[in-house]
Amino acid sequence: HSFPTRRSSDLTITCGTSKQTASNIVTITVGTLVWYVNNTAAAGGNGESSSPFNTLASASSTAGTNSIIFLYQGSGTYAGGLTMKSGQSLFGEPHGLTVSGYALVAAGGSNPVITNSSGDGIDLGSGADVEDVNVSNPSGDGINGQGVSGAITIIGCTITGTGNDAVDIAPAAGATTTLTIIDNSVQTQAHVFGIDVDPDGGTGLNGSE
């Protein structure tokens, strides 16, 4: 279920009447790849819209860079956390899904909830975008962005009960990072930070609240 951006194949067309044959190379451009996750779906899904994964672990191990993971509200929580790759987006069901101008999933439902009893809720990759996803009771940070660079976006998330910081961002040394954090709600224990941004490692850190 993984495609390159452009794929070329030999195409041969034969006319049934004249029996004449012509061959050429056809190039198909494939857009952003989307992987769907719904923990109420049957086990054994392949991540397609008609056959979603039913665990975050399956999406995490399969989805590549610059792809989208679309997380349905589902039932209960999604356990185990998520480690994102460079350029990935994680969208909850209330965000809806439109790719390259095509409306694929209408916005609806409530934010899906991610938890992790043995680490962070979400570990960001560089250029990651997380929207309309909640994190509840991870033993580590709610959302961690150690060593990231590029545009980091966190919108519409509720983060509660974290063992460490709700959001902890520390850009890579020498990196330029644009940080956008909008319409989030965080609730942490007294000894940790709600949103902790450490610009010491990076350069040109820009923020938008």
C-alpha positions, 0 to 999 in steps of 0.5 A: 500500500505504498506508492512513489510520487510518479510511476511509469509503466509500459502500455500496449494498446491493440485495436481489435478491428485492424490488429494494429498495436501501439506502445508507449510509456504512461506516467501516473502521478500519485498524491499524498498517501493516507492511512486510516485507523479505526479501533472499531474496525475488524482486525487485519485491515490494510489501512485503506479507507475501506479496510482501516487498521485497528491499531496505531501500531500498525499505522506507525510501522507502515506509514512512511514520510510525508503521509497522512494518518487519519484517526477515527474517533473509535471507541475508548482509547488508542494505546501505545502512543505514536512515533511520527516520521518526517513530514507526517500529519496526524488528523483526528476525525473532527478535522475531516480529510481533504487531499489535493482538493478532494473531500475524502472524509467529512468532519465529525465525531469527537477527538480520538484519544491516544494513551501510552503507559510506557512513554510519550503519547505522540513523538513528533517527526520534523515537519509534523502536523497534529490536529484534533487528537487528544492525549490522555495519561501517558507516562511521559510527555503528551507530545514530544518534539525533541530534535525536530525542525521545519514547520511544527503544527499542533491544533485543537488537541486536549492533553491531560494526565501526563507524567511529564510535560504536556508539550515539550519541543526542543528543535535540533541544533542549528535548525530553523523551526516554525512552531504553531500551537493553536486552540489546545487545552493542557492539564498537567501535574504541578511539577511539570510544564504545560507547554515547554519550548526550548529554543537553545538548540535551534535557530530562528524559532518562530511561534504562533499561539 
